[in-house]
């Protein structure tokens, strides 16, 4: 509180978001925090991107935020993995989140769910003023730069009052900012988190599976296919794409250290040593 000049609630907020974005972790004993290997490699004084200047770092933070297996965030887990509608309407999404929370026996009020959804939305879409303009004094989340959520249009909620609701949608186009090195890192991370004992993954699982690169980054299946077809060359053979008449899958030939793969994102090459 003294060092950063912020209040108690802001300290809690910084603590929470630092954890869910994978930069710090709670020590096994007690409640003290320590910087993760990823946090140190990225954000240390001589780290790879201490000021979040590389958009790949923002995609990486989004990946961490959306793929927490032990304690998933409701809106991130549900809307990124299970929301199949082409449009994202807040009123409809809130009802779906309420049903999902009830399934998980989370007794959350509609006010709490509304705040949760708004936090999710404005992590990726800029806050705007009453007239629709972006306010200069708004401190938007850095992840709005990803343009993962876009405005599609508006619809009338209440004819009597004329109240309108903004319609959003996920940007499902190819994303050149996600380099092949970042894709490989996230594919390996997905494998370790959700399919640790398996030696192969199908193209469908990589493109559409829960917590997969295709789902979390909202990539078209054709783009995922193009990315995995070149894996053997990109990874010096530790991952290899295989295709037969009725099966497309990626085989893991050997394990790779995830922090080595992280460093390759910023060196521009994925290879051993």
C-alpha positions in Angstrom: 0.0 0.0 0.0 2.8 2.4 0.9 5.1 1.5 -2.0 2.5 1.8 -4.7 0.3 4.4 -3.1 -2.9 2.4 -3.4 -5.7 1.4 -1.0 -6.4 -2.0 0.5 -9.0 -3.0 -2.1 -6.6 -2.1 -5.0 -3.9 -4.2 -3.4 -6.4 -7.2 -3.3 -7.2 -6.5 -6.9 -3.6 -6.4 -8.0 -2.9 -9.6 -6.1 -5.9 -11.4 -7.7 -5.1 -10.4 -11.3 -1.4 -11.1 -10.9 -2.3 -14.6 -9.8 -4.9 -15.4 -12.5 -2.6 -14.0 -15.2 0.1 -16.4 -14.1 2.7 -13.8 -13.0 2.7 -14.7 -9.2 1.7 -17.6 -7.1 0.9 -18.3 -3.5 3.6 -20.2 -1.7 2.7 -23.7 -0.5 3.1 -22.6 3.1 1.3 -19.5 4.3 -0.1 -16.8 2.1 3.1 -15.1 0.9 3.4 -14.5 -2.8 6.3 -15.4 -5.1 6.9 -14.5 -8.8 6.4 -17.4 -11.2 9.1 -18.5 -13.6 7.0 -17.0 -16.4 6.6 -13.7 -14.5 10.3 -13.5 -13.9 11.3 -14.3 -17.5 8.8 -11.8 -18.9 8.6 -8.9 -16.4 11.9 -8.8 -14.5 14.0 -5.6 -14.9 15.9 -7.3 -17.8 12.9 -9.5 -18.8 11.8 -10.3 -22.3 8.9 -7.7 -22.2 8.7 -5.9 -18.8 6.5 -3.1 -20.2 4.0 -5.2 -22.2 5.2 -3.7 -25.5 4.9 -6.9 -27.5 1.3 -7.8 -28.4 2.3 -11.5 -28.1 2.7 -10.9 -24.4 -0.9 -9.6 -24.3 -2.1 -12.8 -26.1 0.0 -14.8 -23.6 -1.7 -13.1 -20.6 -5.1 -13.7 -22.2 -4.1 -17.4 -22.5 -3.2 -17.6 -18.9 -6.3 -15.8 -17.8 -8.6 -18.2 -19.8 -6.9 -21.6 -19.1 -6.8 -21.9 -15.3 -7.8 -25.5 -14.8 -7.8 -25.5 -10.9 -9.8 -22.3 -10.4 -11.4 -21.2 -13.7 -13.1 -17.8 -13.9 -16.8 -18.4 -14.7 -17.2 -15.9 -17.6 -13.9 -16.8 -19.2 -14.4 -20.5 -19.0 -18.0 -20.5 -20.1 -18.0 -17.8 -22.8 -14.8 -18.7 -24.4 -15.4 -22.5 -24.5 -19.1 -23.1 -24.5 -20.7 -20.0 -26.0 -21.5 -21.2 -29.6 -23.8 -18.3 -30.7 -22.4 -16.0 -33.4 -23.5 -13.0 -31.3 -22.8 -12.0 -27.7 -25.8 -10.2 -26.2 -25.2 -9.1 -22.6 -28.8 -9.9 -21.5 -28.7 -13.4 -23.0 -25.2 -14.1 -21.8 -26.1 -13.2 -18.3 -28.9 -15.7 -18.2 -26.6 -18.4 -19.5 -24.0 -17.5 -16.9 -26.7 -17.7 -14.2 -27.6 -21.2 -15.3 -24.0 -22.3 -15.4 -23.3 -20.9 -11.9 -26.3 -22.8 -10.6 -25.0 -26.0 -12.2 -21.7 -25.5 -10.3 -23.7 -24.7 -7.1 -22.3 -21.1 -7.1 -24.9 -19.0 -5.4 -24.1 -15.7 -7.2 -26.5 -12.8 -7.2 -27.5 -11.2 -10.6 -25.6 -8.1 -9.5 -22.4 -10.1 -8.9 -22.9 -11.9 -12.3 -23.4 -8.5 -14.0 -20.2 -7.2 -12.5 -18.4 -10.4 -13.5 -19.7 -10.2 -17.1 -18.9 -6.5 -17.4 -15.3 -7.2 -16.2 -15.0 -9.9 -18.8 -16.4 -7.7 -21.6 -14.3 -4.6 -20.8 -11.1 -6.7 -20.5 -11.4 -6.9 -24.3 -13.7 -4.0 -25.3 -12.9 -0.4 -24.5 -15.1 1.5 -22.0 -17.0 4.3 -23.7 -18.8 7.5 -22.5 -22.5 8.2 -22.7 -22.2 9.5 -26.3 -20.2 6.4 -27.4 -16.8 8.1 -27.5 -13.7 6.6 -25.9 -12.9 8.7 -22.8 -9.3 9.8 -22.5 -9.4 9.4 -18.7 -10.6 5.8 -18.9 -7.9 3.3 -18.0 -8.8 0.4 -20.2 -7.3 -3.1 -19.8 -4.2 -3.6 -22.1 -6.0 -6.6 -23.6 -8.4 -4.4 -25.5 -5.6 -4.1 -28.0 -6.2 -7.7 -29.0 -9.6 -6.8 -30.4 -10.9 -10.2 -29.4 -14.4 -8.8 -28.9 -16.0 -6.5 -31.5 -19.2 -4.5 -31.7 -21.7 -6.0 -34.2 -24.7 -3.7 -33.7 -27.6 -2.9 -31.4 -31.1 -4.2 -30.7 -34.1 -2.8 -28.9 -34.6 -4.2 -25.4 -37.7 -2.3 -24.4 -40.0 -0.7 -27.0 -41.7 1.6 -24.4 -38.5 3.1 -23.1 -36.6 2.8 -26.3 -33.7 1.2 -24.3 -31.0 -0.3 -26.6 -28.6 -3.2 -26.0 -25.3 -3.4 -27.7 -24.6 -6.6 -29.6 -21.0 -7.9 -29.5 -19.3 -10.9 -31.0 -15.9 -12.7 -30.9 -13.5 -11.8 -33.6 -13.1 -15.3 -35.2 -10.7 -14.3 -38.0 -7.1 -15.4 -38.4 -4.7 -13.6 -36.1 -1.3 -13.0 -37.5 -0.2 -11.4 -34.2 -0.2 -14.9 -32.8 3.2 -16.2 -34.0 3.9 -19.8 -34.7 6.2 -19.8 -31.6 3.4 -18.5 -29.4 1.0 -21.1 -30.9 3.5 -23.9 -30.1 3.9 -22.7 -26.5 0.2 -22.6 -25.9 -0.4 -26.0 -27.6 2.2 -27.5 -25.4 0.7 -25.8 -22.3 -2.8 -27.1 -23.3 -1.3 -30.6 -23.7 0.3 -30.4 -20.2 -2.7 -29.0 -18.5 -5.5 -31.2 -19.9 -4.0 -34.2 -21.8 -0.8 -34.9 -19.9 -0.8 -38.7 -20.4 -1.7 -38.6 -24.1 0.9 -38.8 -26.8 -1.5 -37.7 -29.6 -4.2 -35.0 -30.0 -6.7 -34.8 -32.8 -6.9 -31.7 -34.9 -10.5 -31.3 -33.7 -9.4 -31.3 -30.1 -6.7 -28.6 -30.8 -9.2 -26.5 -32.7 -12.4 -27.0 -30.6 -11.5 -28.7 -27.4 -12.1 -27.1 -24.0 -9.2 -24.8 -23.2 -7.6 -25.4 -26.6 -5.6 -22.8 -28.6 -8.4 -22.7 -31.3 -11.1 -22.0 -28.7 -9.2 -19.5 -26.5 -7.8 -17.5 -29.4 -11.0 -17.9 -31.5 -9.1 -19.2 -34.6 -10.9 -20.6 -37.6 -10.3 -24.4 -38.0 -8.6 -23.8 -41.4 -6.1 -21.6 -39.7 -5.5 -24.1 -36.9 -4.9 -26.8 -39.6 -2.4 -24.6 -41.4 -0.5 -24.0 -38.2 -0.3 -27.7 -37.1 0.6 -28.9 -40.6 4.0 -27.1 -40.2 4.7 -28.2 -36.7 7.4 -30.7 -37.5 9.5 -28.0 -39.2 8.8 -25.3 -36.6 9.6 -27.5 -33.6 12.5 -29.6 -34.9 10.3 -32.6 -34.7 9.1 -32.6 -31.1 5.6 -32.2 -32.4 4.5 -33.8 -35.7 1.2 -33.6 -37.7 -0.1 -36.8 -39.2 -3.0 -37.2 -41.5 -4.7 -40.3 -42.9 -8.0 -40.8 -44.8 -10.1 -40.5 -41.6 -7.8 -39.0 -38.9 -5.9 -35.8 -38.5 -3.7 -35.7 -35.4 -0.6 -34.2 -33.8 1.9 -36.5 -32.1 4.2 -35.5 -29.3 7.6 -37.1 -30.1 9.3 -35.9 -26.9 8.7 -33.4 -24.1 10.0 -29.8 -24.1 10.5 -27.4 -21.3 7.7 -24.8 -21.3 10.0 -22.0 -20.3 12.4 -22.8 -23.2 9.4 -22.5 -25.5 8.4 -19.2 -23.8 11.8 -17.7 -24.6 11.5 -18.9 -28.3 8.5 -16.6 -28.7 10.7 -13.6 -28.3 13.8 -15.0 -30.1 11.7 -15.9 -33.2 12.7 -19.5 -33.5 11.5 -22.8 -32.0 14.3 -25.4 -31.9 16.3 -27.5 -29.4 19.1 -25.9 -27.5 
